[in-house]
Amino acid sequence: ADVAFPNDPKASSDQLRIAGISVFPGLLPTEAQNDADLSEVLEAIADGVIVRDANRRVLYANEAAARLLGYPSVVAFMATSDDEFDSRFDFVDESGRIVELENLPSRRARRGELAPEMALRHRNHVTGTTGWALVKSRPVFDDQHNVRMTVSVLRDVTEQKRTEEELRQARDELERVITERTVKHAAANAVLQDHLAQREQSRNEVGKRTASLREQA
């Protein structure tokens, strides 16, 4: 399989290799000297990999990236225009706040920023599906230190987030049950204490009456 940049004939596999090394330091083998080797390495990576030029055109994407974003194939993903992509998705961070498009890691990388890895929930308006991904993007500069391309790595953490949510719900339910039982226990204890107090009061009153009768006798 040939690693090519169909939207940029001037781009080369060497540039993609540099881009890959910038995101996967030590992962891409030095012996991957040809396009076929490089393609096999990138396709074997479980994470999605997307390379864009400075104008946001998709230069390369692997199957994992297309699947994660809900596209049937790499070809379909690469055929998507910028406007269509932007209107297709909503992004939310871990705190539930909407992430504006310009604050996405890939957009920040396009501006030359080294943004930290970010967990994003993405909702696809076309398919109606939602998922979570850890997104890391890095700029690749040319000799004049202008952004030549950006490389984004998307790790699917949907199942992990679902598990975390299930655990959170289970914890919340446990806390609710414990709180409910604590309230019931406190209420029952209050009733018991009141009953014991009434019995003690009645016992005292009986004792007083008995003593009064003895004095009268």
Disulfide bonds with the S-S distance in Angstrom:
none
